[in-house]
Amino acid sequence: MRYSHQRELILKEVLSRKDHPTAEQICTSLREVCPRLSLGTVYRDLNTLVEIGKVRRVSIPGEADRFDAELGVHQNLFCRKCRKVVSLPISEDTLHNLVMSCPEVKVENYYLTVFGLCSDCARQEG
Ligand SMILES: [Zn+2]
């Protein structure tokens, strides 16, 4: 399979999912259509896709990187129980104003990762 075709497949897979998959999860589901796909290739292609700005990497300390096709400003929550990453509807203006109010630095980018429980797990814990 041609390299670029494979990368297209990986991009489509990330775009079709809302669950912030890891490289391994992407590899597992693509192996159904492409049984010889290697995890190393998926990692490489994902890195390229991040570099060219097609997907976003979500880094959680101590966790495998997640990949997100939603490029607009939004923040994520990492659920400590089910280890899911979900988008958080935090007002962009509020966060932007907060970050931009830091004195003496030039802010170019920022991500906020919130740690806690997703709505499903929060319900279960009561
Ligand atoms: Zn959860």
Boltz pocket constraint, residues with backbone or C-beta under 6 A from the ligand:
constraints:
  - pocket:
      binder: B
      contacts: [[A, 79], [A, 80], [A, 81], [A, 82], [A, 83], [A, 84], [A, 117], [A, 118], [A, 119], [A, 120], [A, 121], [A, 122]]
      max_distance: 6.0
